[in-house]
Amino acid sequence: MGYVVRFLAALLLVLTPAPAWAAGGQQPWTGTWEAAPSGTAPALPGAAIRNIVHLSVGGHELRVRVTNRLGTTPLHLGAVTVALRQGQGPDAVPGTLRTATFHRATSATVPPGRDLLTDPVRLTVPAAADLLVTVLTPDDSGPATQHGTALQTSWVALVGAGHAADEDGSAYRTPISNWYYLAGVDVRGAATAGVVAFGDSLTDGHGSTHDANHRWPDLLAERHRRLGVLNAGIGGNRLLRDGTGPGALARLDADALDRAGARFLVVFEGVNDINGSPTADDVSAYADAYRTLVARAHARHLRVVGVTLTPYAGYPAHTAAREKVRQGVNEFIRTGHAFDAVCDADAALRDPADPARLLPRYDPGDHLHFDDDGMRAVADCVSRVLL
């Protein structure tokens, strides 16, 4: 109960109007967009990759986190540019393109296993804007760190030399559906705090409409425009062990606790472990993992929302034994007093006539993931907790 009181007090603090900053003072950085590295893709030597990223909160200054976290050789950056997007393609709004620097240099090298932040870039970006982040890689830097299921069309100029600073996107003719070399964007501005959505494909947005920004963290951001909302979901990710990408506890610091301005962590993860752990004896392992995760977040002064695991009967991996594990895990999330607050997504999305299944209106057809309405229901559930 004490943590719940402190959770509400912390939320009231960050939702109150921001103070006027003293002359010459610096506003803090807050994360506005994130893509958790999920694996690698073939490098595109000589190409310029124009990543399209959808910001949650706006600001008057930004910085980009370029990543070589899963790479095995140094990543050579020939240029990185940012611009506001015009329309639905790879064109930039005229006058908004900026060349990012690294310690005032326009090129840089990112060691394997590391991220690199750009210098601050003076560019005013509104909330819910699409930002073009173009990365020119002049040579073969080995396996490219990527986020594999972006649900967003980005664009590549296969002959990229001279095109990273193009406002006209006509050189960008090759569409891709992953994000290359990007782990996040931070802003300085009106944001009061950051919320990190930490999970698997249900958070990553699988099942929602492509190019529509209907993942539940996007819809949560629509409801809280002064909070930076970061999506740290990875399809296939696991709580107890590595799956797609490092396991939840292994990636917690890099993908959540270290994010600029993070004050709240929303944990929606575990179903992929259940599908690999068919006995009810595993419930105690989930409880231990959740407690460890929460303790680490509390040590960094983040408040933690636990989200119950949603039903998935009808999905090929579902069994009666795994359903029993899911019910046991949800009982712990609801009553184990590990979390500061709980979003009961299971109750919000299940079919009352068959509680092991999703309501049909939330089911895109695979019986596990959510359609746009299902994503909206999760966002509503989390939003009620944050309110």
Residue pairs with C-beta under 8 A, 6 or more apart in sequence:
3 298
3 303
3 340
4 340
4 341
6 303
6 340
7 303
7 340
7 341
10 263
10 264
10 303
11 264
11 303
11 386
14 192
14 193
14 227
14 263
15 192
15 226
16 192
18 190
18 192
18 226
21 27
26 188
27 188
27 189
28 188
28 260
28 261
29 63
29 186
29 187
29 188
29 260
29 261
30 57
30 59
30 186
30 187
30 188
30 189
30 191
30 192
30 193
30 194
30 228
30 260
30 261
31 184
31 185
31 186
31 194
31 196
31 228
31 230
31 259
31 260
31 261
31 262
32 55
32 56
32 57
32 58
32 59
32 62
32 125
32 185
32 186
32 187
32 191
32 228
32 230
33 53
33 54
33 55
33 56
33 131
33 184
33 185
33 230
33 231
34 183
34 184
34 185
34 196
34 230
34 231
34 232
34 255
34 259
35 53
35 147
35 150
35 179
35 182
35 183
35 184
35 231
36 147
36 183
36 231
36 232
36 233
36 234
36 245
36 251
36 255
37 67
37 69
37 70
37 145
37 146
37 147
37 183
37 245
38 146
38 147
38 148
38 149
38 234
38 235
38 236
38 237
38 244
38 245
39 70
39 146
39 148
39 244
39 245
40 70
40 71
40 143
40 144
40 145
40 146
41 143
41 144
41 146
41 148
41 178
41 180
42 143
42 144
43 137
43 140
43 141
43 142
43 143
43 144
44 137
44 144
44 156
44 158
44 180
45 137
45 138
45 139
45 140
45 141
46 137
46 138
46 139
46 158
46 159
46 160
46 161
47 136
47 137
47 156
47 157
47 158
47 159
47 160
48 79
48 134
48 135
48 136
48 156
48 157
48 160
48 161
48 163
48 164
48 171
48 172
49 134
49 135
49 136
49 137
49 154
49 155
49 156
49 160
49 176
49 180
49 181
50 90
50 132
50 133
50 134
50 154
50 155
50 156
50 157
50 169
50 172
51 132
51 133
51 134
51 135
51 154
51 179
51 180
51 181
51 182
52 85
52 90
52 130
52 131
52 132
52 152
52 153
52 154
52 155
53 130
53 131
53 133
53 152
53 179
53 182
53 185
54 128
54 129
54 130
54 131
54 152
54 213
54 218
55 125
55 126
55 127
55 128
55 129
55 130
55 131
55 185
55 187
56 127
56 128
56 217
56 218
56 221
56 227
56 228
56 229
56 230
57 127
57 187
57 189
57 190
57 191
57 221
57 225
57 226
57 227
57 228
57 229
58 124
58 125
58 126
58 127
58 128
58 129
58 187
58 189
58 190
59 124
59 125
59 187
59 188
59 189
59 190
59 191
60 122
60 123
60 124
60 187
60 188
60 189
61 120
61 121
61 122
61 123
61 187
61 188
61 189
62 82
62 120
62 121
62 123
62 125
62 131
62 185
62 186
62 187
62 188
63 100
63 117
63 118
63 119
63 120
63 121
63 185
63 186
64 80
64 82
64 100
64 117
64 118
64 121
64 133
64 182
64 184
64 185
65 115
65 116
65 117
65 182
65 183
65 184
65 185
65 186
66 75
66 77
66 80
66 108
66 110
66 115
66 116
66 117
66 118
66 135
66 181
66 182
66 183
67 110
67 114
67 115
67 116
67 145
67 181
67 182
67 183
68 74
68 75
68 110
68 111
68 112
68 113
68 114
68 115
68 116
68 141
68 145
68 181
69 113
69 114
69 115
69 145
69 183
69 254
70 113
70 143
70 145
71 110
71 112
71 113
71 141
71 142
71 143
71 144
71 145
72 112
72 142
72 143
73 112
73 141
73 142
74 109
74 110
74 111
74 112
74 141
75 109
75 110
75 112
75 137
75 141
75 142
75 144
75 145
75 181
76 107
76 109
76 137
76 138
76 139
76 141
77 102
77 107
77 108
77 109
77 110
77 135
77 136
77 137
78 107
78 136
78 137
78 138
78 160
78 161
78 164
79 99
79 106
79 107
79 134
79 135
79 136
79 164
79 165
80 99
80 100
80 118
80 133
80 134
80 135
80 136
80 164
81 97
81 98
81 99
81 100
81 132
81 133
81 134
81 164
81 165
82 97
82 98
82 100
82 121
82 123
82 131
82 132
82 133
82 134
83 92
83 93
83 96
83 97
83 98
83 123
83 131
83 132
83 134
83 167
84 92
84 93
84 96
84 123
84 125
84 129
84 130
84 131
84 132
85 91
85 92
85 93
85 129
85 130
85 131
85 132
86 92
86 93
86 94
88 211
89 155
89 169
89 172
90 132
90 154
90 155
90 169
90 172
91 167
91 168
91 169
92 132
92 166
92 167
92 168
92 169
93 167
94 167
96 123
97 132
97 165
97 167
98 121
98 122
98 123
99 106
99 164
99 165
100 106
100 118
100 119
100 121
101 118
101 119
102 108
102 116
102 118
102 119
103 119
104 119
108 116
110 116
112 142
115 183
115 254
120 188
125 131
125 187
127 221
127 225
128 221
128 222
128 225
131 185
133 182
133 185
134 164
134 165
135 164
135 180
135 181
135 182
136 160
136 161
136 163
136 164
137 144
137 160
137 181
138 161
144 180
144 181
145 180
145 181
145 183
146 178
146 179
146 180
146 181
147 178
147 179
147 182
147 234
148 178
148 235
148 244
149 177
149 178
149 201
149 204
149 205
149 206
149 235
150 177
150 178
150 179
151 177
151 204
151 205
151 206
151 208
151 209
151 210
151 211
151 215
152 177
152 179
152 210
152 211
152 213
153 175
153 176
153 177
153 210
153 211
154 175
154 176
154 177
154 178
154 179
154 180
155 169
155 172
155 173
155 174
155 175
155 176
156 172
156 173
156 174
156 175
156 176
157 163
157 166
157 171
157 172
157 173
157 174
158 173
158 174
159 171
160 171
163 171
163 172
166 172
177 210
184 230
184 259
186 260
186 261
187 228
190 226
191 226
191 227
191 228
191 261
192 226
192 227
193 227
193 228
193 261
193 262
193 263
193 264
194 227
194 228
194 229
194 230
194 259
194 260
194 261
194 262
194 263
194 264
195 217
195 220
195 224
195 227
195 228
195 229
195 230
195 262
195 263
195 264
195 265
195 266
195 386
196 230
196 232
196 255
196 256
196 259
196 262
196 264
196 265
196 266
196 302
197 203
197 216
197 217
197 220
197 229
197 230
197 231
197 232
197 233
197 266
197 268
197 382
198 232
198 233
198 248
198 252
198 255
198 256
198 265
198 266
198 267
198 268
198 269
199 232
199 233
199 234
199 237
199 266
199 267
199 268
199 269
199 307
200 233
200 234
200 235
200 236
200 237
200 238
200 243
200 268
200 269
200 271
200 272
201 233
201 234
201 235
201 236
201 237
201 369
202 216
202 233
202 268
202 271
202 310
202 368
202 369
202 370
202 378
203 215
203 216
203 217
203 231
203 232
203 233
203 268
203 269
204 215
204 231
204 233
204 234
204 235
205 214
205 215
205 216
205 218
205 231
205 233
205 375
206 235
206 369
207 364
207 366
207 369
207 370
207 371
207 374
207 375
208 214
208 215
208 370
208 371
208 372
208 375
209 372
212 372
214 372
214 375
214 376
215 231
215 233
215 375
216 370
216 375
216 376
216 378
216 379
216 382
217 229
217 230
217 231
217 233
217 379
218 229
218 231
219 375
219 376
219 379
220 229
220 379
220 382
220 383
220 386
221 227
221 229
222 379
223 379
223 383
224 383
224 386
227 264
227 386
228 261
230 259
230 262
232 251
232 255
232 256
232 259
233 268
234 244
234 245
235 244
236 243
236 244
236 245
236 272
237 243
237 244
237 245
237 247
237 248
237 269
237 272
238 247
238 248
238 269
238 272
238 273
238 276
239 247
239 248
239 249
239 269
239 270
239 272
239 273
239 286
239 289
239 290
240 247
240 248
240 273
240 277
240 282
240 285
240 286
240 289
241 247
241 273
242 250
243 272
245 251
248 267
248 269
248 289
248 293
249 289
249 292
249 293
252 293
252 296
252 297
253 296
256 262
256 265
256 297
256 302
257 265
257 296
257 297
257 300
257 302
262 300
262 302
263 301
263 302
263 303
264 302
264 303
264 304
264 305
264 386
265 297
265 302
265 303
265 304
265 305
266 304
266 305
266 307
266 343
266 382
267 290
267 293
267 294
267 304
267 305
267 306
267 307
267 339
268 307
268 309
268 345
268 378
270 286
270 309
270 329
271 309
271 310
271 312
271 326
271 368
273 282
273 286
274 282
274 309
274 322
274 325
274 326
274 329
275 317
275 322
277 285
277 322
277 325
278 319
278 321
278 322
278 325
279 321
279 325
280 321
280 324
280 325
280 328
282 325
283 325
283 328
283 329
283 332
286 329
286 332
287 329
287 332
287 336
287 338
290 306
290 332
290 333
290 336
290 338
290 339
291 338
293 304
294 304
294 338
294 339
294 340
297 303
297 304
298 304
303 340
303 341
304 339
304 340
304 341
305 339
305 340
305 341
305 342
305 343
305 382
305 385
305 386
306 333
306 338
306 339
306 341
306 342
306 343
307 333
307 342
307 343
307 345
307 378
307 381
307 382
308 330
308 333
308 334
308 342
308 343
308 344
308 345
308 346
308 347
309 326
309 329
309 330
309 333
309 345
309 346
310 345
310 346
310 349
310 350
310 358
310 370
311 326
311 346
311 349
311 350
311 351
311 355
311 356
311 357
311 358
312 318
312 356
312 357
312 358
312 367
312 368
313 323
313 354
313 356
313 357
313 367
314 357
314 367
315 366
315 367
315 368
318 356
318 367
323 356
330 346
332 338
333 339
333 342
334 342
334 344
341 385
342 385
343 378
343 381
343 382
343 384
343 385
344 381
345 377
345 378
345 381
348 377
348 378
348 380
348 381
349 358
349 359
349 362
349 370
349 374
349 377
349 378
350 356
350 357
350 358
350 359
351 357
351 358
351 359
351 360
357 363
357 367
358 367
358 368
358 370
358 374
359 374
361 371
361 373
361 374
362 370
362 371
362 373
362 374
362 377
363 370
363 371
363 374
364 370
364 371
364 374
370 377
370 378
